[in-house]
Amino acid sequence: MDLSELEEKRRLRREEAAARLHALADALARNNAVAFERDGRRVTVRVPDEVDLSIEVEVESDGGELEIELSW
């Protein structure tokens, strides 16, 4: 089994992060595949019609985290 992994972490303005999430949601709604590009590398992920959605929220006094995961 081949494993392809592409990870990106960077600081964005809240509005920029929302725009990225909107683009991803739009791509998921329109297609059965989503493409990601980073440093000249392209990974295409085929997404089935049904997925498992997990949302996790952590709030602490010095910050928080919102994690959204799709799996199949």
C-alpha positions as CSV (number, residue, x, y, z in Angstrom):
1,M,0.0,0.0,0.0
2,D,1.4,3.4,-1.0
3,L,1.1,6.3,1.4
4,S,1.0,9.9,0.2
5,E,1.0,12.6,2.8
6,L,1.0,16.4,2.4
7,E,1.0,18.6,5.5
8,E,0.7,22.4,5.7
9,K,0.8,24.5,8.8
10,R,0.9,28.3,8.7
11,R,-0.7,31.3,10.3
12,L,-3.5,33.0,8.4
13,R,-6.0,35.6,9.2
14,R,-9.4,34.2,10.3
15,E,-11.0,35.3,7.1
16,E,-8.2,33.6,5.0
17,A,-8.7,30.4,6.9
18,A,-12.4,30.6,6.3
19,A,-11.9,31.1,2.6
20,R,-9.6,28.0,2.4
21,L,-12.3,26.0,4.2
22,H,-15.0,27.3,1.8
23,A,-12.9,26.3,-1.2
24,L,-12.4,22.8,0.2
25,A,-16.1,22.4,1.0
26,D,-17.0,23.6,-2.5
27,A,-14.6,21.1,-4.1
28,L,-16.0,18.3,-2.0
29,A,-19.6,19.2,-2.9
30,R,-18.8,19.4,-6.6
31,N,-16.4,16.5,-7.2
32,N,-15.4,13.0,-5.9
33,A,-11.8,14.1,-5.8
34,V,-9.9,17.0,-4.2
35,A,-6.4,18.1,-5.3
36,F,-3.8,19.7,-3.0
37,E,-0.6,21.3,-4.2
38,R,2.5,22.2,-2.2
39,D,6.0,23.0,-3.4
40,G,5.3,21.7,-6.9
41,R,3.9,18.4,-5.5
42,R,0.3,17.6,-6.3
43,V,-1.8,15.0,-4.3
44,T,-5.3,14.1,-5.5
45,V,-7.6,12.5,-2.9
46,R,-10.6,10.6,-4.1
47,V,-13.4,11.0,-1.7
48,P,-16.4,8.6,-1.6
49,D,-20.0,9.6,-1.5
50,E,-20.1,8.9,2.3
51,V,-17.5,9.9,4.8
52,D,-17.1,9.9,8.6
53,L,-17.0,13.5,10.0
54,S,-15.3,14.2,13.4
55,I,-15.2,17.6,15.0
56,E,-13.1,18.2,18.1
57,V,-12.9,21.5,20.1
58,E,-10.4,22.2,22.8
59,V,-10.4,25.5,24.7
60,E,-7.8,26.4,27.3
61,S,-7.0,29.7,29.0
62,D,-4.1,30.5,26.6
63,G,-5.7,29.3,23.3
64,G,-7.8,26.7,21.6
65,E,-8.0,24.3,18.8
66,L,-10.7,23.2,16.3
67,E,-10.0,20.0,14.5
68,I,-12.1,18.8,11.6
69,E,-11.4,15.3,10.2
70,L,-13.0,13.4,7.3
71,S,-12.2,9.7,7.1
72,W,-13.5,6.8,5.0
